[in-house]
């Protein structure tokens, strides 16, 4: 089998009987670990981001209960995908895991370049995208983002090659709000529609199983903000393109102790025309939420957490990092992503697998007025 299955992911979780019963969540199709390993690195121009090897962390995660691996073609200029591909190929060859046990996601939308970074990135864009007819110059926004269907198809096929896979379990349209301010909202909706038409074709071709949108602030901003995207519009586009049986299944958005808006800010119209939080609206539309930036790129740890935070989260004996991950995975989410280059950090974070998630009441107790802490 060339993609995750219900039976495969269930067999995977059965290998970890000592873990808490709620460490894995059923998303309607497959079982997913409530912690997922991400492979984003900030400060992309720093040389060490390319010589650092993620492979051992990927293997540590998969061999110890994390079956969700998240990446994007532009992360580390395609190096993240390629390291995942190497790690998976080795694990499959050794018989330590099966493809149908793993949920592998990637994203398309940003221009990935390649490592080593080209001396003239504008020439790379011209030669690799425009001259090959994947997009017009007008479709490339701020020299980094493109939603042309031909480019997106190339991106997905390149990701599959990098990952050494036949099928992506989830494909995310990557930060479409990047284009707002350069194109108007109506144009962006038209581009999302064209992307979704392509994605439905890719489902039929067996290159992806389902798709979604990964955004940074698009679903969290107030409606008046230039980069706000209405979830109701996204769902309407999916239904127009694919009918009620469309394959739009996931939203990915930040959620952490310092940025809890997905939980406590009612800015999205639900199916009934009322305003809800992103978590509530996602559920109302029958979608699933995967959360990113669980540690706010380590910006949460400039000081020690108040002891009451650990008490509320049931993590008194664990680190502040584990406490932050406990918060991120305890909302109405399928999985919360974290990055780890050091395999020991993966192992440390997996102590959470033995604990139940925090209850809604415990999460609510962390908030005063509108913000956590």
Secondary structure, DSSP 8 states (H G I E B T S, - for coil): --S--HHHHHHHHTT-TTS-TTSEEE-SSSEEESEEEE---SSTT-THHHHS--HHHHHHHHHTT--EEE--TTGGGGHHHHHHHHHHHHHHHTTS--GGG-EEEEEESB----SS--S-HHHHHIIIIITTTS--GGGEETTTEE--HHHHHHHHHHHHHHHT-S-EEEEEEE-GGGGBTTB-HHHHHHHHHHHHHHHHHHHHTTSEEEEEEE-SSTTTS-TTSTT---HHHHHHHHHHHHGGG--EEEEEEE-BTTB-HHHH---EE-TTS-EE-HHHHHHHTT-EEEEE-TTGGGGGGSS---HHHHHHHT-TTS-HHHHHHHHHHSSS-SEEEEE-SSHHHHHHHGGGGGS----HHHHHTTEETTEE-
